[in-house]
């Protein structure tokens, strides 16, 4: 009979190795999940109408941080469209009113991703006597040129917005 070599049985060492494997697994899963969720957060929408609607909601968000708008925009025109959105937000802020956007009558204009909708702005402010005042503006057609992008952050994204100017059309400036 061959004798097995005598190895010291170190239960604390074995427990430390097991704990290291468990800790590595517990950290790797959330880190992988965070990477996947970060990639999904920048992903475009499933269709052109959803992309245009997501842009409107993000652009008119009262406390928008910019990321919601940025994820909706084509890579090729991102900077121009971010500047346009920033100007639009500046006009809204200068009006001194709280504004919400309402969209209706969404339709595809052509097969290459152009969609249109009737956009109304709903204004609210507080009167001098403390009561709220709500006003709904007239609806105007806005057109959104969208494009389906490829890659990890692909999906439908807005590349151009054809809309009447806010000043004089939706807002008195």
Secondary structure as UniProt FT lines:
FT   HELIX           11..41
FT   HELIX           48..59
FT   TURN            62..63
FT   HELIX           67..70
FT   TURN            71..72
FT   TURN            76..77
FT   HELIX           78..95
FT   STRAND          98..108
FT   TURN            111..112
FT   STRAND          114..126
FT   TURN            128..129
FT   STRAND          132..136
FT   STRAND          140..149
FT   TURN            152..153
FT   STRAND          155..162
FT   HELIX           166..169
//
